Amino acid sequence: MQTEPTNRRSLTRLWHAIIEVAFIVFLFYSNLLMGEFTASNGAGKSLAFALADIFTPANFAIALLSALVGYFVFEYLRKKL
């Protein structure tokens, strides 16, 4: 029983891209969370309220789009330089 060889290089590149995009999304949401607590530090403001306020479909779309643009820009610069 011989197993079919997989293209490990393409899987490695895919995981590399997923990790980089996820990290950019993480940075986006951490920045939103910090801004939520510094800009509007009201009475009774809890972490749960702030998380519910920043995790919206619009924010996720913005985070994903900016992460993909950032990933492709940095990949372009890595190859160019």
Number of C-alpha atoms within 10 A of each C-alpha: 3 4 5 6 6 8 8 9 8 10 11 11 11 12 11 12 16 13 12 16 22 16 13 18 20 14 14 18 18 13 11 17 17 11 14 18 14 9 8 10 11 9 6 7 12 12 12 8 11 17 14 10 13 17 13 11 9 10 15 15 11 14 20 17 14 16 21 19 13 15 17 14 11 12 12 11 10 9 7 7 5
